[in-house]
Amino acid sequence: MDQSLVQANLEEVLEPSNDLEELVEGIVEQVTPAQRGPSYHPTRWDTVNRVLDIVDDVSGGRADWVVRFVSYIFFGGAAALVNLAVFAGSLYLLPTSLGDFWRTLIAGAIACEISLVSNFIPNDYFTFRHMPGRERSWLARCARFHATSLVGSLLTILIQQFFSHAVHIMPMLAQAIALILVLFYNFSFHHLFTYRHKKAIVATENTH
């Protein structure tokens, strides 16, 4: 009788309780990383996907941002070349009677507008094609891209004017410096505003 009672008590002590099992499971869940898919949209090239997997691991699931940034720099670089080409052409065509200030100001405004359009089209189709804001119409996206980039264009002109007339460096070099500085502003605000998720409009009916 006493032996069976002691054995029963020993088994009860050695048997893990439900609370202990839940505690162990919780620790295991915290130590074991959750399985998740890649943050980026896989490409058709396995080598590129393997590189992006490494970037995902290193950056903590930010490979999609890296892909967009590289794509934006590529197309933004092409638009910057368009900007510099138009800026140089405008300086050549504008009459010298306008003065250096007005010539660089007008040339900068023309260059910013033309390069903005050439920047939007490829970035809209490639760089931000998977962003939630793509559900807007093409015209709405173009208008928002324009509004975001307009501030960047104004910053570009102001920075270019500062380096040209306050620091007294070559206008072409001043324009290039301005484009590099404004690049990061544009990329950030296209995420925050241009391609931000479209809020659903819930229609409510008044009942009488």
N, C-alpha and C positions, 0 to 999 in steps of 0.2 A: 504493500500500500504506500509506504513512505518512499520506496524506490521509484514507483511509477509517478508519484507526485513530483519528486525531484527531477526526473527525466522530462516531465511535461513542462516544468518551470524552466529547465535548461533550454529546451527547444524554443520556448517563447522568447527567451533572452537572445538566442542566436538568430532567430528568424527576423529579417529586417522589417521594420515597420513601414507603413505606407508613407508616413511623413519623411522617413529617411530615403525611401525610393524616390519621392518627388524632389527632395533636395539634390540627390545625385543626378537625376535627370536634368534639373535646372542648371547645375554646374556644367554638365556635358553640353547642353545647348549653348551656354555662353562661351565655352571654350571652342566648340566646333563651329566654324563659320557657316552661315546659311548659304545654301546653293542659290545662285542667281545667274541670270543670263548676262551677256555682254551689254554694256551701256551703249555701244555703237551698233549701227546696222551693218551686218557682215557684207563684205565685198565678194566679188567673184574670184579673188586671188587668195589662196590659202596662206601664202607667205605674208601678205599684208594683214590678214586676220590674226595670224600668230603674233605679229609685231604689236597689233592693237590689243591683243590679250595681255601682253606684257605691260603695255602702257596702262591698261585697266587695273592690273594688279598694283603697279607702282603708284598710280595716282588715286587709288581708292575708288575706282569706277567713274573716272572722268575722261575716258578715251573719246567719248562723243564730243566733248568740248575741244579736245586736242585736234580731232579731225576737222571740226568746223573752223577752228582758228587757222590751221594750215591752209584749208581751202580759201578762207577769207583773205589771208595774206597773199595767196597766189593770184586770185582775181583782183584783190585790191592793188597788188603790185602792177598788174596789167593796166588797171585804171589809173594808177599813178603815172605810168609812162604816157598814157593818153593825156593826162593832166599837164605834164611837163611839155609834151609836144604842142598842145594847144596854147599853153602859156607862152612858149617861145615864139610860135607863129603869130600870136596876137601882139606880142611886143614888137615883132618885125613889121606887122601891118599897120599898127596904130601910129598916127602922126606924132612926131617928136614935139610938135607945138603944144601938145597936151601937158607936157612936163612929166618928169619921172614918177611923181606920186600918182597922178591920175592914170598914166599908162600902166603901171604895175597893178593898180587897183582894178581897172577894167579888165586887164588880161587875166588876173587872178579869178575874178568873178566868172568870166566866160569859161575858163579852164575847169573850175569847180563844177559848173552846171553840166558841161558835156561829159566829164569823167564820172559824175554822179550817175547819169543814165547808163553809161557803159559798165558801171560797177553793179548796179541793181540787177540787171537782167541775168548774168551768170550766177550771182550769189543767190538770187531768189530761186533759181532752178536747181542748183547743186548744193550750196552751202547750207541753206536753211530749209531744204525741201521736207525735212522730217519734223520741223518745229510746229507746235500746235497752232501758231498764228497763220499757218498756210491755209486754214479753212476759210480765211477771208478771200474776197475776190481779188483778182490780179490788180485792178485799179486801186482797191483799198490798200493792198500791200505796197504798191508803188507810191501812193500818197504818204503812207506812214514812213516808208524808207526815205522818201524825200524830206519829210519833216525832221526825222532824226538826223539825216545827213546835212540838212540846212544849217543846223547849229555847228556841225563839224566843219562845214564849208566856211562859215563866218569865223570860226576859230582859226582855220587855215589861213584865211586872208589877214586876220589880225596878227597872227604869229609871223607870217611872211613879211608884213609891213614893219613889224617891230625889228626883225633881224635885218631887213633891208635898210631902214632909215635910222634906227637907233644904234644898232650894232655895226652898221655899214659893211655888210658882207654882200657878195654877189646875189642878185635877185633869184637866179636859178637855184643856188645853194640854199638860200632862205626858204624857197618854196619846197625843196626836198625835205628840209628839216621840219617844216610845218606839217607836211604830209605824214611823216613818221610819228610825230607826237600825237596827231589827231587819230591815228589808226586805232589805238587802244580804246579811245572814247567811242568811236563808231561801233566797234565790235561789241562792246559792253551794252550800249544802248539799243542796238538792234535786238539783243536778247531781252532786254527789259521792257521795250516798248513796241518795236516794229513787229516782232513775231511772238509777242506774248499771247498766251491762250485767250481766245475770244470768250468773253463772259456770256453765259446763256441768259437770255431775256425771258423771264417767266411772266406770262400774262395772267393777270388775276381778274376775275369777274366779280362785280359787286352783286350780291344777292339782296333782294328786297323781300 
